[in-house]
């Protein structure tokens, strides 16, 4: 699976670089809410960074890495770290401001696919409990960027649904809600 993701990211970057109009990098904070075995609620705090290469027709190719650590929950899960690495398309919704000029507010929606790795936890395997696990991950969501100047924007909100298939003793899938904010730097 790692090879397939690497090949996908490479192909997306080559295609995107060939016809790129604009590139940007963002870095920011995320809060991740999750439910675990038995309905225990976990909360994670961490960060997210992404790289977007904009293509024609209000689309972009996006690569994202996010990491967060569980805190303040049930004792066995405190300190569990979740790292996700995903890529996919972003659809930007162009808005018009006054005088038919582009608006300083830019909403977007995206769908990403990749993987997740959790560490410092207890994950069942045929060989017994393991302190780490790797699985498929996908997310769908959107956000709102507010342009501050030519090279800088503030992502006032980004919210998405994150699905992972980390092993547990029930159904081996998790539903997460991620909410965050970020600073966006335009590179081109």
Buried (B, 14 or more C-beta within 10 A) or exposed (E): EEEEBEEBBEEBBEEBEEEBEEBBBBEBEBBBBBEBBEEEEBEBBBBBBBBBBBBEEEBBBBBBBBBBBBBEBEEEBEEBBBBBBBBBBBBBEEEEEEEEEEBEBBBBBBBBBBBBBBBBBBBBEEEEEEEBBBBBBBBBBBBBBBBEEEEEBBBEBBBBEBBBBBBBEEEBEBEBBBBBBBEBEBEE
